[in-house]
Amino acid sequence: MATESYPKTVIYCGVCTLPPEYCEFGGTTKKCEEWLEKNQSELHKKLYSQEALEQNLSSLSIEAQKRAEKDSQKKAAKAAAAEARDAETRASSKVLIKRIERNKRKYVTAVQGLEAFGLDIKKVAKDFGKKFATGSSVTKVPGGGDEITVQGDLSDDILEYIEDNYKDVPEDNIELVEDKKKKKAEQVG
Amino acid sequence: MFKKDISPGAKSKVKSSVQRTIRQKVLDTYPLLEPYIEDILPKKEQLDLVKLPDRVSLYVLNGTPLFFQHMDDALLPHLALVHRYPNAFSRLRIDRGAIRFVLSGATLMAPGLTSPGGRLPGDPADTEGRYGKEDLEPGTPVVIEAEGKDTACMVGVLKMGTGEMKKVKKGQACEAGHYLGDGLWTLAL
């Protein structure tokens, strides 16, 4: 111990970000093990050898083992379920790019549904503003939730930008809509 | 403290005078860090302060989190730092059975430390002197390691003196400040 140099470098698991020793408590043990085998085969041999596994089990009473087992199974199931749910919302949720007529020949573009793809819409709004050099803000939608409002008719540009920069969003899930403000038009008319 | 996922707030630069005070404070709290302080908190580098929810501030150097602090409480090291300099902190060890509870954010209970797998300062089974000889007072920041693991899994503040723990062997031992896989650990800067 004492002869080691500092700072020590610690390897972290690429799946659950914990040090690989703790992967067994993370709920995604299987994936972690696979990752480790691929990326750090030496460490994998050490941690997942038969002896190591046996030693882990022997230090607990049988009853506690059972409980721990049950617990970890539950955790794994939970993690798997959460992941499946996540993937499903990802597949089913749509990104709406709306072109809204604000005044004759003046438009704003509203982008909805980006948060379902794990994007921080505040940051995305900032990026839009920077990229297109326009005002871009996060506004609340009356129905609940937030949307990004970008000044100007940028629906095609935004579509392209999202496709290029946010690879998590599948292209087919992006939809362009035109939205004329009917209420105002009616009032005026 | 960080059971839920958190998002970082405003990031600001720390004044060099404040930086000096922090450095001094770190040295006062963790005298064992002395040999490495120049590596951890170089005098010339610009330290950043990131505000987190619940009045927690996190000190970050070039994108690596170092210490966090709730209001004016003791500065606690981030686990990534503990992993790099494991010898520089007062350490305790928990038995295997307690790991899964700690990793889900429970308050550490005394039996996890007093059982055969756990280590308190002055433990006869601890021949290397890894865990020190002197009993620790309540309120001391400690790093919690785990039986059979090399890396630490938790950082917290003692609720009960280690001397008392040995006698009573019951009750809450250490408040969970920051553990592997919590919001602070997964925080993306």
Interface residues (C-beta under 8 A of the other chain):
Chain A: M1 A2 Y6 P7 K8 T9 V10 C16 T17 L18 P19 E21 Y22 F25 G26 Q55 N56 S59 L60 A64 A68 D71 S72 D120
Chain B: S7 Y36 D39 A80 H83 R84 Y85 P86 N87 D95 R96 G97 I99 R100 L103 G117 E128 R130 E147 G148 K149 D150 T151 C153 L180 G181 W185 T186
